[in-house]
């Protein structure tokens, strides 16, 4: 994997870990985190699944200027104390 791709994945992982572990942990009312991933983006889908995100549904024609236009809505349910 080229170093620029490794840097992007590291940065993405660091940011996601920060949001999940720090921001969400301090805000106990947050029960789930949602995001959109283009249906053809297998790399992103695999990345988010490692963090416990699951596909909730497919949204057709979500994107207007890229193809394919469909996306997955992903959800990660957060533990409630």
Phi, psi and omega in degrees: 000130178300151184298328179295323177292320178297320179296317179297316179295319178297315180297317179296318179295317180298315180295314180296317178299320178298313181297313183289317186274330185253301185295306183293325180295329180279342182246088188297342182281348179282118183258334181212155173241134181241151172204164180249140177225131177301138186300335180271356185270078183294328179296312179295319180299314178296320179301309183290327178296328176298334180265007176093010176284145179231149178288123177266319178193168174256133177251117181280145177056037179289315180269142183258333188241007177228160181232138359290156185274350183274155176222162171263141169265118180257148178225140170237118177278134183265147178295140178252132181266000000 
